[in-house]
Amino acid sequence: MDIALFSPSSLFADDDEVSVDEEKTDIHQSYVERRHQFPGMELLIREFSSHQLNANLLWPGTFAFAEWLVQHQSWIEGRRCLELGSGTGALAIFLRKSFNLDITTSDYDDQEIEDNIAHNCQANGITPVLPHIKHSWGDTFPTADPDWDLVIASDILLYVKQYPNLINSLSYLLKSYKPKDDKAVPPVGNDQSSGMPMGLSAPAFLMSWRRRIGKEDESLFFSGCENTGLEVKHIGSRVYCIKPRENIVTTRDRVDD
């Protein structure tokens, strides 16, 4: 796997894009603990001062995606969810605390990342800690029968060379999906922003993308998904829904059965 050794902070436009109310450092552990404002709550998140896999910081897009998910909570309530590229685990922690979402974190096969997510879970009152899967994109996924009907991610398209690996893992998760215990996805509710009925296929991948990269690089990922048999749709606010093109099992289908 190609690893870029540079500071992710160089991608931020302004320092104030990250909400920081309190900071403390520990030279020996090489981390920073910050208090971040999420919709309706404050989370204390430990971030590595430096991490070669760039899993050390909370990206600004995380907060925008959290707000979007709150506005579309009927899409995620009652789902069994997997987050790709969890990093610090902050978004997953927020979703568990806000909606009691059944969510599993995942990131590159690195023990420091898993330990830090567990630390952040405990620091924010989540015990037992969220389940975690160590998975390097493109490698064989450790679960033979993935049963997550919703996969989410925020700002994970940084390394163009990793797009094929990410697409391989994503395609496996969506195309090999098997419902857990034949449990139906909850009925579709109304979108809070418009009041209109909204539906979300099962399985589906919701991705928020707000980092600044070239349009050509961005299109490489989306065209790669389409070439693999996935359907890509921009659903607003830089949030994309990706699902199997032949996906005919929807939440509405499940309700009507």
VENDARA-V984467 format. One record per backbone hydrogen bond with DSSP energy under -0.5 kcal/mol. CO is the residue of the C=O (numbers start at 0). NH is the residue of the N-H. Records with the same first field share a line. If there is no record, write none. Layout:
CO=NH ; NH
This chain:
2=4
3=5
6=9
7=10
8=11
13=16
14=17
16=18
17=19
21=34
23=32
25=29 ; 30
29=48 ; 49
30=25
31=33 ; 46
32=23
33=35 ; 44
34=20
35=37 ; 42
37=40
40=37
42=35 ; 44
44=33 ; 46
46=31
50=53
56=58
58=61 ; 62
59=62 ; 63
60=64
61=65
62=66
63=67
64=68
65=69
66=70
67=71
69=72
70=191
71=74
72=75 ; 76
75=78
78=80 ; 101
79=148 ; 149
80=103
81=83 ; 151
82=105
85=88
88=92
89=93
90=94
91=95
92=96
93=97
94=98 ; 100
95=99
100=102
101=80
103=82
104=132
105=85
106=134
107=109
109=113
110=114
111=115
112=116
113=117
114=118
115=119
116=120
117=121
118=122
119=123
120=123 ; 125
121=124
124=126
130=104
132=106 ; 134
134=136
135=138
141=143
145=177
146=148
148=202 ; 203
149=81
150=205
151=83
152=207
157=159
158=161
159=162
161=165
162=166
163=167
164=137 ; 168
165=169
166=170
167=171
168=172
169=173
170=174
171=175
173=176
178=180 ; 181
179=182
188=197
190=194
195=190
199=250
203=150
204=206 ; 241
205=152
206=239
207=154
210=212
213=217
214=218
215=219
216=220
217=220 ; 221
218=222
219=223
220=224
221=225
222=226
223=227
224=227 ; 229
225=228
228=244
230=242
232=234 ; 240
235=238
237=208
238=234 ; 235
239=206 ; 241
240=232
241=204
242=230
243=246
245=247
247=249
248=201
249=253
250=254
251=255
252=256
